[in-house]
Amino acid sequence: MDSHSVILFCASCNAQRVVLPGENSCAECGSKLSQIEESQTNETVLFSLDSSLDDTHELSPQAVSEQLFREQIAIYRFESLLGAGAMGKVYLATHEHLERKCAVKILSPKVVKQDEDYVSRFQNEGRTAAALVHPNIVTTHAIGEHEGFHFLEMEYISGKTLRQLIQEEGALTPLRATGLAYQIAEGLGHAHAVGIIHSDLKVENVLLNSQGIPKIVDFGLAKQVKTHDSTTTTRLVGTPHYMSPELFSGVAPNRQSDVYALGVCYFVMLTGKLPYQGETLTDVRKSILDDPLPSLRKAAPDMSLEMGECLSLLMAKAPTNRPRDGIEAAQLLQAVMGGSRDLESLIQEAFSGAQNITWNRNGLQYTVQVTLPDGRGQKLYLEPSHHRSTDRLLLIYSTCCPADPAYYEQVLRLNAELSHGSIAVREIEGRTYFVMVDTYPRATVDAEEIRRSVLELAYHADDLEKELTGQDHH
């Protein structure tokens, strides 16, 4: 943390913020920041990549746990700090007996001394999480205590949080957002089926592994937030922006309040923004209780009517109008998606582990760069066609060379000889090119077809470029 920085508290996010002197607004939601009270120090932030908070908490590598990097606790050999919160810290460690990477959350000794109830809450989190084994939930392997250190051993996820993904990319494509929401709902539904409520679902508590699969974390340890108004002081559980209207009346967290939080996550994925905002917690609360759901026509113009209706149900103000639990929410989201998988997850699966292929997204278009064995390269594009949804195609095309009229006769001859794909003329970034094109029905295309088509088009387009120009520009 910068020596001139200060730590303030955002009641709307129920989180601490590191800001420069004079700054008093939360960068995440715009609410006014306030001084931190003792009651606001029960935050747990998992897998944050922001190490600037390191000096602000009791359990820091310099203060308490320098020995963790020289020695170990129990059977865990510590390697680096993954995340920090007032309640403790999370470290990347190696399980010595199994020689596997894991994440170990250690409860702050200061917290233990201040409030023994934190130990029972911490152990409750471990027991709750350990009962959940599902592809969309972070697995808890063990809970224990060693020489005064209380710890949880968890599955190590090497990716990023959903919040970080949205910060980097902005709003996700509607189908990608729906696919992620569906998988999160699947994990939530598994928890609900065994009687477990999350109580604090939000984009910060969803991790994405290297394949882009979402995994929910932090079951059983929802935070408390204190709210003041003119007549009463109340302690609420959760993060205000993700809390359903009934929770502000003191109703205990339940399956349908988890469903509402899922809806907020879906909204944030679709738009890059929180649905309800305000300068103070009172403003946020009033907006959640009284304001209609913001229109998505401008924020997510590519979203289908079915997606909008689904979101409205997930975030209905009356609990009885929402799906009853994560299971019903997953069924609803699956119906919205139909048989289509989102394109980004297909691309991730297609190129997972490929050392010679990189890709990125710009809106609905994906750019793929392929490095060929002889050191030459080829750039390809993947994008959905603009047909109506039932007839939509996935277009895959690779640039060959500028569409010089001098090449037309030769291109026509080569086109007639092709057994796969075809040569077409297409405008790319303001210039007209010859491109190699392949198409697939968007509703049924799979990852293997994408991988095979990209590689074949890359080779054919590179051969054409070489024959026509002798160059390697793409």
C-alpha positions in Angstrom: 0.0 0.0 0.0 1.2 3.5 -0.9 2.5 5.4 2.2 0.0 8.2 1.4 -3.0 5.9 0.9 -5.7 5.5 3.5 -8.2 2.7 4.1 -11.9 3.6 4.2 -15.1 1.5 4.2 -17.9 1.2 1.6 -21.1 0.3 3.4 -22.8 -0.5 0.1 -20.2 -3.0 -1.0 -19.5 -4.0 2.6 -15.8 -3.9 1.8 -12.7 -1.9 2.7 -11.1 0.3 0.0 -7.6 1.7 -0.4 -7.8 5.3 -1.6 -5.7 8.4 -1.8 -6.2 11.2 0.7 -9.2 13.3 -0.3 -11.0 10.5 -2.2 -14.3 9.6 -0.6 -16.2 7.6 -3.3 -16.0 3.9 -3.9 -14.5 3.1 -7.3 -16.7 0.0 -7.6 -20.2 1.5 -6.9 -19.8 5.2 -6.4 -21.1 5.3 -2.8 -19.5 7.6 -0.2 -16.8 6.0 1.9 -16.5 6.3 5.7 -14.1 5.6 8.4 -13.7 1.9 9.4 -15.3 0.8 12.6 -14.3 -2.3 14.6 -17.5 -4.0 13.6 -16.6 -3.6 9.9 -13.4 -5.7 10.1 -14.9 -9.2 9.5 -14.2 -9.1 5.7 -12.8 -12.1 4.0 -11.5 -11.5 0.4 -10.4 -14.7 -1.3 -7.9 -14.8 -4.1 -7.5 -11.1 -4.6 -4.6 -10.3 -6.8 -4.2 -6.9 -5.2 -1.4 -7.2 -2.7 -1.6 -3.5 -1.8 -3.8 -4.5 1.2 -0.9 -6.6 2.6 0.2 -4.0 5.2 -3.2 -3.2 6.5 -4.0 -6.5 8.3 -2.7 -8.2 11.4 -1.7 -11.4 9.7 0.9 -10.2 7.2 4.0 -11.9 5.9 6.1 -9.3 7.6 4.3 -9.3 11.0 3.0 -12.7 12.0 3.7 -15.3 9.3 7.2 -14.7 8.1 7.8 -18.2 9.4 5.3 -19.5 6.9 7.7 -18.8 4.1 10.7 -20.3 6.0 9.0 -23.2 7.5 5.4 -24.5 7.3 2.2 -25.2 9.2 1.3 -28.8 9.7 1.8 -30.5 6.3 1.6 -27.3 4.2 4.6 -25.7 2.6 3.7 -22.1 1.9 4.8 -20.3 -1.3 2.9 -17.0 -1.8 0.1 -14.8 -0.6 -3.1 -15.1 -2.7 -5.5 -12.9 -0.8 -6.1 -10.9 2.4 -9.0 -10.0 4.6 -9.4 -8.8 8.2 -10.5 -12.3 9.2 -7.3 -13.9 7.8 -5.3 -14.6 4.7 -5.2 -17.2 1.9 -1.9 -18.7 0.8 -0.8 -20.8 -2.1 0.8 -23.9 -0.5 1.9 -27.4 -1.3 0.5 -30.4 0.5 3.7 -32.2 1.5 2.2 -35.7 1.7 0.3 -35.5 -1.6 2.6 -33.0 -3.4 -0.3 -31.0 -4.8 -1.0 -27.3 -4.9 -3.7 -26.1 -2.6 -5.0 -22.9 -1.1 -4.9 -22.6 2.6 -7.0 -20.0 4.5 -5.6 -19.1 7.9 -7.7 -17.3 10.5 -6.0 -14.2 11.9 -4.7 -14.8 15.5 -5.8 -11.3 16.4 -9.4 -12.1 15.4 -9.3 -15.3 17.5 -8.2 -13.3 20.5 -10.8 -10.6 20.0 -13.8 -12.8 19.4 -13.9 -16.6 19.9 -17.1 -16.7 18.0 -15.0 -16.2 14.8 -13.4 -19.5 15.4 -16.8 -21.3 15.4 -17.9 -19.3 12.3 -14.6 -20.2 10.6 -15.0 -23.9 11.5 -18.7 -23.7 10.3 -17.5 -22.4 7.0 -15.2 -25.4 6.7 -17.8 -27.9 7.5 -20.4 -26.3 5.3 -18.0 -26.1 2.3 -16.7 -29.6 2.8 -20.2 -31.0 2.4 -20.4 -29.6 -1.1 -18.7 -31.5 -3.9 -19.7 -30.1 -7.3 -17.9 -28.9 -10.5 -19.1 -25.4 -9.9 -18.1 -25.1 -6.2 -14.6 -24.7 -4.9 -13.8 -27.9 -3.0 -12.7 -27.8 0.7 -10.4 -30.7 1.5 -9.6 -30.2 5.2 -10.1 -28.1 8.3 -7.7 -28.1 11.2 -5.6 -26.3 13.8 -1.9 -26.3 14.4 0.0 -24.4 17.1 -2.8 -21.8 17.4 -3.3 -21.4 13.7 -6.9 -22.4 12.5 -6.9 -23.2 8.8 -8.9 -24.5 5.8 -7.4 -26.4 2.9 -9.2 -25.7 -0.3 -8.9 -26.5 -4.0 -6.4 -24.1 -5.7 -8.0 -22.2 -8.6 -5.3 -20.6 -10.7 -7.6 -18.3 -12.7 -9.3 -15.0 -11.8 -12.6 -13.9 -10.1 -15.7 -13.1 -12.2 -15.3 -9.5 -11.0 -11.8 -9.3 -12.4 -13.0 -10.8 -15.7 -15.7 -8.1 -16.0 -13.2 -5.4 -15.1 -10.9 -6.5 -17.8 -13.4 -7.2 -20.6 -16.5 -5.2 -19.7 -19.9 -6.6 -20.3 -19.8 -10.2 -21.5 -21.7 -11.4 -24.6 -25.3 -12.3 -23.7 -24.8 -16.1 -24.4 -21.6 -16.2 -22.5 -23.2 -14.4 -19.5 -26.1 -16.8 -19.7 -23.8 -19.8 -19.8 -21.9 -18.6 -16.8 -25.1 -17.8 -14.9 -26.4 -21.3 -15.7 -23.2 -23.0 -14.3 -23.3 -20.8 -11.2 -27.0 -21.7 -10.7 -26.0 -25.4 -11.0 -23.6 -25.0 -8.1 -26.1 -23.0 -6.1 -28.8 -25.6 -6.8 -26.5 -28.4 -5.5 -26.0 -26.5 -2.3 -29.7 -25.8 -2.0 -30.5 -29.4 -2.5 -28.6 -30.4 0.6 -30.0 -27.5 2.7 -27.1 -25.0 2.4 -27.6 -21.3 1.8 -24.7 -19.2 0.5 -25.9 -15.8 1.9 -23.2 -13.7 0.1 -23.2 -14.7 -3.6 -21.6 -12.0 -5.8 -19.1 -11.7 -8.7 -16.2 -11.5 -6.2 -17.2 -14.9 -4.8 -17.1 -16.7 -8.2 -13.7 -17.9 -9.4 -12.9 -18.9 -13.0 -10.4 -21.7 -13.6 -8.1 -21.9 -16.5 -10.9 -23.4 -18.7 -13.2 -20.6 -17.8 -15.5 -22.8 -15.6 -17.0 -20.8 -12.7 -16.7 -22.1 -9.2 -18.5 -20.6 -6.2 -16.4 -19.9 -3.1 -17.0 -18.6 0.5 -20.0 -20.7 1.6 -21.1 -20.3 5.2 -19.2 -17.1 6.0 -21.5 -14.2 4.9 -20.5 -10.8 6.3 -22.5 -8.6 8.5 -23.2 -4.9 7.6 -24.5 -2.3 10.0 -27.1 0.1 8.7 -28.3 3.2 10.4 -31.5 5.2 9.6 -33.4 7.8 11.6 -35.2 5.2 13.7 -33.1 2.1 14.0 -29.8 0.4 13.8 -29.8 -3.0 12.1 -27.3 -5.7 11.3 -27.8 -7.2 7.9 -26.0 -10.2 6.5 -24.5 -10.1 3.0 -23.3 -7.4 0.5 -26.0 -4.7 0.1 -25.9 -4.5 -3.7 -26.6 -8.2 -4.0 -29.2 -8.4 -1.2 -32.8 -9.0 -2.1 -35.5 -6.5 -0.9 -36.8 -8.8 1.9 -33.4 -9.1 3.5 -33.5 -5.4 4.4 -36.5 -6.1 6.5 -34.6 -8.6 8.6 -35.7 -11.8 6.9 -33.1 -14.5 7.2 -31.1 -15.4 4.1 -32.8 -18.2 2.1 -32.8 -20.0 -1.2 -34.7 -17.2 -3.0 -32.5 -14.5 -1.7 -29.6 -16.5 -3.2 -31.5 -16.6 -6.5 -31.8 -12.8 -6.4 -28.1 -12.5 -5.9 -27.6 -14.8 -8.8 -29.8 -12.4 -10.8 -27.6 -9.5 -9.8 -24.5 -11.4 -11.0 -26.3 -12.0 -14.3 -27.1 -8.3 -14.6 -23.5 -7.3 -13.9 -22.2 -9.9 -16.5 -24.6 -8.5 -19.1 -24.0 -4.8 -18.5 -20.7 -4.5 -16.6 -22.7 -2.4 -14.0 -24.6 -2.9 -10.8 -28.4 -2.7 -11.2 -29.0 -0.4 -8.2 -26.7 2.3 -7.0 -26.6 5.3 -4.6 -24.2 7.5 -2.7 -25.1 5.9 0.7 -26.3 2.6 1.9 -29.7 4.2 2.6 -29.9 5.3 -1.1 -28.9 1.8 -2.3 -31.5 0.2 0.0 -34.2 2.6 -1.2 -33.4 1.9 -4.8 -33.5 -1.8 -4.4 -36.9 -1.6 -2.6 -38.6 1.0 -4.8 -37.0 1.4 -8.2 -37.9 -0.9 -11.2 -35.1 -3.0 -12.7 -33.1 -0.7 -15.1 -33.8 -1.2 -18.8 -31.3 -3.4 -20.6 -32.1 -2.3 -24.2 -29.2 0.2 -24.3 -26.8 -1.6 -22.0 -27.2 -5.0 -23.7 -28.8 -4.6 -27.1 -27.9 -8.1 -28.2 -29.7 -9.7 -25.4 -32.8 -11.7 -26.4 -36.2 -11.1 -25.0 -36.0 -14.5 -23.3 -32.9 -13.4 -21.4 -34.6 -10.2 -20.3 -37.6 -12.1 -19.0 -35.3 -14.6 -17.2 -33.4 -11.7 -15.5 -36.7 -10.1 -14.4 -37.8 -13.4 -12.8 -34.4 -13.9 -11.0 -34.5 -10.3 -9.7 -38.2 -10.1 -8.9 -38.8 -7.9 -5.8 -41.4 -10.4 -4.4 -39.7 -13.7 -3.4 -42.8 -15.7 -4.6 -42.2 -14.4 -8.2 -38.6 -15.8 -8.3 -37.5 -19.4 -9.0 -37.7 -21.2 -5.7 -34.1 -22.2 -5.6 -30.9 -22.7 -7.6 -32.3 -25.8 -9.3 -35.3 -24.0 -10.8 -33.0 -21.0 -11.7 -30.7 -23.4 -13.6 -33.6 -24.9 -15.4 -34.8 -21.4 -16.4 -31.4 -20.4 -17.7 -31.0 -23.7 -19.5 -34.3 -23.1 -21.3 -33.1 -19.6 -22.3 -29.9 -21.0 -23.8 -31.6 -23.8 -25.6 -29.1 -26.2 -27.1 -26.4 -23.6 -27.8 -23.3 -23.3 -25.8 -21.7 -19.9 -25.6 -19.0 -19.3 -28.1 -16.3 -18.3 -25.6 -16.5 -21.6 -23.7 -16.4 -23.5 -27.0 -13.2 -21.6 -28.0 -11.7 -22.2 -24.6 -12.3 -25.9 -25.0 -11.1 -25.9 -28.6 -7.7 -24.3 -27.9 -7.1 -25.4 -24.3 -3.4 -26.4 -24.0 -2.6 -25.3 -27.6 0.8 -23.6 -27.3 0.7 -22.2 -30.9 -2.8 -20.5 -30.6 -3.8 -17.3 -28.9 -7.1 -15.5 -29.0 -9.0 -12.5 -27.8 -12.5 -11.0 -28.0 -13.8 -7.7 -29.3 -17.5 -7.5 -28.9 -19.0 -10.5 -30.7 -15.9 -11.1 -32.8 -13.0 -13.3 -31.8 -9.5 -12.9 -33.2 -7.3 -16.1 -33.3 -3.6 -16.0 -34.0 -2.1 -19.3 -35.1 1.7 -19.8 -35.3 2.5 -22.5 -37.9 5.3 -25.0 -37.6 7.6 -23.2 -40.1 7.4 -20.0 -38.1 4.8 -18.3 -40.3 1.6 -17.0 -38.8 -2.0 -16.7 -39.7 -4.8 -14.5 -38.3 -8.4 -15.8 -38.2 -11.7 -14.4 -37.1 -14.8 -16.1 -35.6 -18.1 -14.4 -35.3 -21.9 -15.2 -35.5 -23.7 -14.3 -38.6 -26.5 -11.7 -38.6 -29.3 -14.1 -39.5 -32.3 -14.5 -37.2 -31.4 -16.6 -34.2 -32.9 -19.9 -35.6 -30.8 -19.7 -38.8 -27.6 -18.2 -37.4 -24.2 -19.4 -38.6 -20.8 -19.3 -37.1 -18.4 -17.7 -39.6 -14.7 -18.7 -39.4 -12.4 -16.9 -41.9 -8.7 -16.3 -42.3 -7.0 -13.4 -44.1 -4.9 -14.3 -47.1 -3.8 -11.1 -48.8 -5.3 -7.8 -50.1 -7.9 -8.4 -52.9 -5.7 -7.1 -55.7 -7.6 -7.4 -59.1 -4.4 -8.9 -60.6 -5.0 -12.0 -58.5 -8.6 -12.6 -59.4 -8.1 -15.2 -62.2 -5.6 -17.2 -60.1 -8.0 -17.1 -57.1 -10.9 -18.4 -59.1 -8.8 -21.3 -60.3 -7.6 -22.1 -56.8 -11.2 -21.8 -55.4 -12.4 -24.5 -57.8 -9.7 -26.9 -56.5 -10.4 -26.5 -52.8 -12.0 -29.5 -51.0 -12.5 -27.5 -47.7 -13.8 -24.0 -47.2 -13.9 -21.4 -50.0 -12.1 -18.1 -51.0 -14.2 -15.0 -50.7 -13.7 -11.2 -50.6 -14.3 -9.5 -47.3 -13.6 -6.1 -45.8 -11.5 -6.2 -42.6 -10.5 -3.1 -40.7 -11.3 -0.8 -43.6 -9.4 -2.9 -46.3 -10.6 -5.5 -48.8 -9.0 -8.9 -48.5 -9.2 -12.4 -50.0 -10.2 -14.7 -47.1 -10.6 -18.4 -46.6 -14.1 -19.0 -45.2 -15.9 -21.9 -43.4 -19.4 -21.9 -41.8 -21.2 -24.0 -39.3 -24.7 -23.9 -37.9 -24.3 -21.9 -34.7 -26.8 -24.0 -32.7 -24.9 -27.3 -33.2 -21.2 -26.4 -33.7 -18.9 -28.1 -31.2 -15.3 -27.4 -30.0 -13.7 -30.0 -32.1 -15.2 -28.6 -35.3 -14.0 -25.1 -34.4 -10.4 -26.4 -33.6 -10.2 -28.4 -36.8 -11.6 -25.7 -39.0 -9.3 -23.0 -37.6 -6.2 -25.1 -38.2 -7.3 -26.2 -41.7 -8.2 -22.6 -42.7 -4.9 -21.3 -41.3 -2.9 -23.7 -43.4 -4.9 -23.2 -46.6 -4.9 -19.4 -46.2 -1.2 -19.3 -45.5 -0.5 -21.5 -48.6 -2.7 -19.1 -50.7 -0.9 -16.1 -49.3 2.5 -17.7 -50.0 1.5 -18.6 -53.6 0.0 -15.2 -54.5 2.5 -12.9 -52.7 5.4 -14.8 -51.3 4.9 -12.8 -48.1 3.8 -13.6 -44.6 1.7 -10.6 -43.4 -1.0 -12.4 -41.5 
